[in-house]
Amino acid sequence: MPWKFTLNAPRQGLFASLLIVSFALHTFLLVLATTHQLNANRASQGQLMTTQLVTDSLSELEPANPVSLALLADRYATNPSVASIRILDANNQVLATGGLTKTRQGEVFVREALQNEKKVGSIEITLIQSSIGEILRTQWLAILLSFIIHGLIWLAYRAIARPSRTEYLARINNESRLKHEIQTLTQALQQEQHNAAVAIAQAQHHAQAKAKIKEPKPVVLNDNCIALNIQFYDPKQLMDSVNKTVSVPYFNLCQIFLNKTAELCVQHYKLNSSDISTVHKFDEHGATISMSVETPNAVQCLVMISTVFQLLSDVLYKRYREEKRFVLQTRSAISSHVDAMQLTPVQAAERLVQQLAAKESAIHLPNELLKDISDRYQLVSIPNPTNVLTRHAFMMNGMDSEVAELAQTFRTEILKAKQSKAS
């Protein structure tokens, strides 16, 4: 793609809209200030002209001399700002008129002519009131200069805000790297699906030769555990619009992410894989895992699993969105049992996560368990709580640098492992 089309300044359209609004506002203020100045000048001129005309015509009003008054009115009417002049006697009878634009609308100034404290007549002068079009014509130079200045600001923004070649190449390289990571993850998913299908076929073949099949023990949950629930954020109900050939591979990829994340976190906190129980795997309702509260570092482990999975989900969401493929953002919640609402840990986590938006995480635990993470994570109360669960729950709004670096390390390690496996 040519250089000039790829290195545009960011948000040019928004900045251009702001400049247009600024130019329109500047023109409006200019017209408003000019109108105010003209009104003030017209008021001063009207008062002065009526006073002078009364003084000049006072000797011709008593007795009335229409000829002299007409000549006097015509002399004053030569002023271009005068629309019309009327000289009236004491009975408001017109003695003389003047003005070249008598039909023009304007502001009327009236003053009585007094002689020996007796009214001998009155003067009416109408001064022309400029229209908006006339004001714009008189201020065309200022408006043109304002337009040129705004145009120069626009050109300066395009030159200054345009990213450098180094920044542009770094962004392209980062996008290419993410695209390659997602492609390798997709290939690894397809390979694992193939291997799983082969393993299932072999297992079925061996199972037919056995007289008895040992059923796996179901996951037994009680209130002495904490559960992590991860759900998809789907406000537009996109899940209902895709078929299983699209959704099932996507669920499997999410499950791979969750399994790899749990494996790394278990190793880091020196736990056993049997300490984590899978309540249900990823489907359209999400996934849930649990750990016993008696397990050391159980809270830290589940919180780290939630954090790392959200990072992986964000990478997957950005890449799939660019490729116009089906993908949803995720949200997660960790909870213990809630006696006041008679909720098990799994039920509480599933209900708590429904109060969250995309990429958000929440936690509901007793105070003695919250102490394990309160010094590492920033916890804030959930706004507008509606029940006991949300009233005592907290949103995870941040973390310290050590935890953040550890989560980023796990994320990178999982992506690199999937890339190597695909190769």
C-alpha positions in Angstrom: 0.0 0.0 0.0 1.4 3.5 -0.8 3.0 5.4 2.0 0.8 8.4 1.8 -2.3 6.2 2.3 -1.0 4.4 5.4 0.4 7.2 7.4 -2.6 9.4 8.0 -3.0 11.3 11.2 -5.4 9.6 13.7 -9.0 10.7 13.8 -8.8 13.2 11.0 -12.5 13.2 10.5 -13.2 14.1 14.1 -10.6 16.9 14.1 -12.0 18.3 10.8 -15.5 18.4 12.4 -14.1 20.3 15.4 -12.5 22.8 13.0 -15.7 23.3 11.1 -17.6 23.9 14.4 -14.9 26.3 15.5 -15.1 28.3 12.2 -18.9 28.5 12.4 -18.7 29.7 16.0 -16.0 32.2 15.2 -18.1 33.7 12.4 -21.2 33.8 14.6 -19.3 35.7 17.3 -17.9 38.1 14.7 -21.4 38.9 13.4 -22.7 39.2 16.9 -19.9 41.6 18.0 -20.3 43.7 14.8 -24.1 43.9 15.3 -23.6 45.1 18.9 -21.1 47.8 17.8 -23.4 49.0 15.0 -26.4 49.2 17.4 -24.3 51.3 19.8 -23.1 53.6 17.1 -26.6 54.0 15.6 -28.0 55.0 19.0 -25.3 57.6 19.5 -25.7 59.0 16.0 -29.5 59.1 16.2 -29.4 61.1 19.5 -26.9 63.5 18.1 -28.7 64.1 14.7 -32.1 64.7 16.3 -30.6 67.2 18.7 -28.8 69.1 16.0 -31.9 69.0 13.7 -34.1 70.4 16.5 -31.6 73.2 17.0 -31.4 74.1 13.3 -35.2 73.9 12.7 -36.4 75.6 15.8 -36.5 79.1 14.2 -38.5 77.8 11.2 -41.1 76.0 13.3 -42.7 79.1 14.8 -44.1 80.3 12.5 -43.8 77.2 10.2 -41.7 77.6 7.1 -42.2 74.4 5.1 -39.7 75.4 2.3 -36.9 76.1 4.7 -37.7 72.9 6.7 -37.7 70.8 3.5 -34.3 72.1 2.5 -33.0 71.4 6.0 -34.4 67.9 5.9 -32.9 67.2 2.5 -29.5 68.4 3.8 -29.6 66.0 6.7 -30.9 63.2 4.5 -27.6 63.2 2.5 -26.1 61.1 5.3 -26.1 57.5 4.0 -27.2 56.0 7.3 -30.5 58.0 7.2 -33.5 56.2 5.8 -36.1 59.0 6.3 -36.7 62.3 8.1 -40.0 63.8 9.2 -40.5 67.3 10.7 -43.9 67.8 12.4 -45.7 70.7 13.9 -47.2 70.9 17.4 -50.3 69.1 16.1 -48.2 66.3 14.6 -48.9 67.5 11.1 -46.1 66.8 8.6 -44.3 70.0 7.6 -41.4 68.4 5.6 -39.9 65.1 4.8 -36.6 63.8 3.4 -34.6 60.7 2.8 -33.6 58.6 -0.2 -34.8 55.2 1.2 -38.0 56.1 3.0 -39.3 52.5 2.6 -36.3 51.0 4.3 -36.8 49.6 7.8 -34.7 51.0 10.6 -34.6 52.4 14.1 -36.7 55.6 14.7 -35.4 58.4 16.9 -37.9 61.1 18.1 -37.2 64.4 19.8 -39.6 67.3 20.6 -38.8 70.9 19.7 -39.4 73.2 22.6 -39.4 77.0 22.6 -39.9 78.8 25.9 -41.0 75.4 27.3 -43.7 75.2 24.7 -43.8 72.4 22.1 -43.6 73.9 18.7 -43.0 70.7 16.8 -41.1 67.3 16.7 -38.4 65.6 14.7 -38.4 61.9 13.6 -35.3 60.4 12.1 -35.1 56.8 10.9 -31.6 55.3 10.7 -30.9 52.3 8.5 -30.5 49.0 10.4 -28.0 46.7 8.7 -29.0 43.2 7.8 -27.0 40.0 8.4 -26.0 39.9 4.7 -24.7 43.5 4.8 -22.7 42.7 8.0 -21.2 39.6 6.3 -20.2 41.7 3.3 -18.5 44.3 5.4 -16.6 41.6 7.4 -15.6 39.4 4.5 -11.9 40.0 5.0 -12.1 38.8 8.7 -14.1 35.8 7.8 -11.7 34.9 5.0 -8.7 35.2 7.4 -10.5 33.0 9.9 -11.1 30.4 7.2 -7.4 30.5 6.1 -6.2 30.1 9.8 -8.5 27.1 10.3 -7.2 25.6 7.1 -3.6 26.1 8.2 -4.4 24.4 11.6 -5.9 21.4 9.7 -2.7 21.1 7.6 -0.5 21.5 10.7 -2.4 18.7 12.5 -2.0 16.3 9.5 1.7 17.0 9.5 2.3 16.9 13.3 0.0 14.1 14.3 1.0 11.8 11.5 2.8 8.7 12.9 6.5 8.3 12.1 7.7 5.5 9.9 9.1 3.7 12.9 5.8 3.8 14.8 3.9 2.6 11.7 6.3 -0.3 11.1 6.1 -1.2 14.8 2.3 -1.3 14.6 2.4 -3.4 11.4 4.9 -5.8 13.0 2.7 -6.2 16.1 -0.4 -6.9 14.0 1.5 -9.4 11.9 2.8 -11.2 15.0 -0.7 -11.4 16.5 -2.1 -12.7 13.3 0.6 -15.4 13.1 0.0 -16.4 16.7 -3.7 -16.9 16.1 -3.1 -18.8 12.9 -0.8 -21.2 14.7 -3.3 -21.6 17.5 -6.0 -22.4 15.0 -3.7 -25.0 13.4 -2.9 -26.5 16.8 -6.6 -26.6 17.6 -7.4 -28.5 14.4 -4.5 -30.9 15.1 -5.8 -31.5 18.6 -9.3 -32.1 17.3 -7.9 -34.7 15.0 -5.9 -36.3 17.7 -8.9 -36.3 20.0 -11.1 -37.9 17.4 -8.5 -40.6 16.9 -8.2 -41.1 20.7 -12.0 -41.3 21.0 -12.2 -44.0 18.3 -9.4 -46.0 19.9 -11.1 -45.7 23.3 -14.4 -46.9 21.9 -12.6 -49.8 20.2 -10.9 -50.9 23.5 -14.2 -50.3 25.4 -16.0 -52.8 23.3 -13.5 -55.5 24.3 -14.1 -54.9 28.0 -16.9 -56.6 29.8 -17.3 -53.7 32.3 -16.7 -50.0 31.8 -15.6 -48.0 34.7 -17.6 -44.9 35.0 -15.6 -41.7 35.9 -16.4 -40.3 39.3 -18.5 -37.2 39.1 -17.3 -33.9 40.5 -18.6 -33.6 44.1 -19.0 -30.0 45.2 -19.8 -28.7 48.6 -19.8 -25.3 50.3 -16.2 -25.8 51.4 -14.9 -24.7 48.0 -14.5 -21.6 45.8 -15.6 -21.6 42.1 -14.4 -19.6 39.1 -17.0 -19.1 36.4 -16.1 -17.7 32.9 -18.9 -16.6 30.6 -19.2 -15.0 27.2 -20.4 -11.4 27.0 -23.1 -11.5 24.3 -25.5 -8.5 24.5 -26.5 -8.9 20.9 -27.3 -12.6 21.2 -24.7 -13.6 18.5 -24.4 -17.1 20.0 -27.9 -18.0 18.7 -26.9 -17.0 15.2 -24.0 -19.5 14.6 -24.2 -23.2 14.1 -22.2 -25.8 15.9 -19.6 -26.2 13.1 -18.5 -22.7 14.1 -19.1 -22.5 17.8 -17.8 -25.9 18.9 -14.2 -25.4 17.5 -14.3 -21.9 19.2 -15.4 -23.5 22.5 -12.6 -26.1 22.2 -10.0 -23.4 21.7 -11.2 -21.5 24.8 -11.0 -24.8 26.7 -7.4 -25.3 25.5 -6.6 -21.8 26.8 -8.2 -22.5 30.1 -6.4 -25.9 30.5 -3.0 -24.5 29.7 -3.6 -21.5 32.0 -4.6 -23.8 34.9 -1.6 -26.0 34.3 0.9 -23.2 34.5 -0.8 -21.6 37.5 -0.9 -25.0 39.4 2.9 -25.4 38.7 3.6 -21.8 39.9 1.8 -22.1 43.1 3.2 -25.7 43.7 -0.2 -27.5 43.7 -1.3 -30.7 42.1 -3.5 -31.0 39.1 -6.0 -32.9 41.1 -6.5 -29.8 43.3 -8.6 -28.2 40.5 -12.0 -29.7 39.6 -13.6 -29.0 36.3 -17.3 -28.5 37.0 -18.2 -28.1 33.3 -16.2 -27.4 30.2 -16.7 -24.6 27.7 -20.0 -24.4 25.9 -22.4 -21.5 25.2 -22.8 -21.0 28.9 -19.1 -20.7 29.6 -17.0 -22.9 31.9 -16.5 -23.4 35.6 -13.7 -24.8 37.7 -13.4 -25.0 41.5 -10.9 -25.6 44.3 -11.2 -26.4 48.0 -10.7 -23.5 50.4 -8.3 -25.8 52.3 -5.9 -25.9 49.4 -3.0 -23.6 50.0 -2.9 -20.6 47.7 -6.3 -21.6 46.2 -7.5 -18.0 45.9 -4.3 -16.7 44.3 -4.3 -19.6 41.9 -7.9 -19.1 40.7 -7.5 -15.3 40.5 -4.3 -15.8 38.3 -6.2 -18.3 36.1 -8.9 -15.7 35.6 -6.4 -12.9 34.8 -4.3 -14.9 32.3 -7.4 -16.3 30.5 -8.8 -12.8 30.1 -5.5 -11.7 28.4 -5.6 -14.7 26.1 -9.3 -14.1 25.3 -8.5 -10.4 24.5 -5.8 -11.5 21.9 -8.2 -14.0 20.4 -11.0 -11.4 20.2 -8.9 -8.8 18.4 -7.6 -11.2 15.8 -10.9 -12.9 15.0 -12.6 -9.5 14.8 -10.1 -8.5 12.1 -10.7 -11.7 10.2 -14.5 -11.3 10.5 -14.8 -14.6 12.3 -17.2 -15.4 15.2 -15.7 -14.4 18.6 -17.0 -13.1 21.8 -15.4 -11.2 24.7 -15.4 -12.9 28.2 -16.0 -12.0 31.8 -15.2 -13.9 35.0 -16.2 -14.2 38.6 -14.9 -16.1 41.7 -17.2 -16.8 44.6 -17.7 -18.9 47.7 -21.1 -20.0 49.0 -23.7 -17.4 50.0 -25.7 -18.6 52.9 -28.2 -15.6 52.9 -29.3 -16.5 49.4 -28.8 -20.3 49.7 -26.3 -20.3 46.8 -23.5 -22.8 46.3 -20.2 -21.5 45.1 -20.9 -22.5 41.5 -24.3 -20.9 41.6 -23.0 -17.7 43.2 -20.2 -17.4 40.6 -22.6 -17.9 37.7 -25.0 -15.3 39.1 -22.2 -12.8 40.0 -20.6 -12.9 36.5 -23.9 -11.9 34.9 -23.6 -8.5 36.6 -20.4 -7.7 34.7 -19.5 -6.3 31.2 -16.8 -7.5 28.8 -13.3 -8.0 30.2 -14.4 -7.4 33.8 -13.7 -9.7 36.8 -15.4 -9.8 40.2 -14.8 -11.7 43.4 -17.0 -12.7 46.4 -15.1 -14.2 49.3 -15.0 -14.1 53.1 -12.7 -11.5 54.6 -10.2 -14.0 55.7 -9.7 -15.2 52.1 -9.8 -11.7 50.6 -6.7 -10.9 52.7 -4.7 -13.3 50.5 -5.1 -11.0 47.5 -6.0 -7.6 48.8 -2.3 -6.5 48.9 -1.8 -7.6 45.2 -5.1 -6.6 43.5 -7.1 -3.4 43.6 -10.6 -4.2 44.7 -13.5 -1.8 44.3 -17.2 -2.2 45.3 -19.7 -3.1 42.6 -21.8 -0.1 41.8 -25.5 -0.2 42.4 -25.7 -3.5 44.3 -29.1 -5.2 44.2 -28.7 -8.2 46.6 -26.5 -9.7 49.3 -24.2 -11.2 46.7 -23.4 -8.0 44.8 -23.3 -6.0 48.0 -20.4 -8.0 49.4 -18.6 -8.6 46.1 -15.7 -6.6 44.6 -14.5 -5.9 41.1 -10.8 -6.4 40.4 -9.8 -3.0 39.0 -6.0 -3.5 38.9 -3.0 -5.3 40.1 0.6 -4.6 41.2 3.5 -4.8 38.7 4.7 -8.2 39.9 1.4 -9.9 39.3 0.9 -8.2 36.0 4.4 -9.3 34.8 3.6 -12.9 35.9 0.3 -12.9 34.0 2.0 -11.5 30.9 4.7 -14.2 31.1 2.1 -17.0 31.3 0.2 -15.5 28.4 3.3 -15.3 26.2 4.4 -18.8 27.2 1.0 -20.3 26.3 1.0 -18.6 22.9 4.6 -19.6 22.1 3.9 -23.2 23.2 0.9 -23.4 20.9 2.9 -21.9 18.1 5.7 -24.5 18.6 3.3 -27.3 18.7 1.6 -26.2 15.5 5.0 -26.1 13.8 
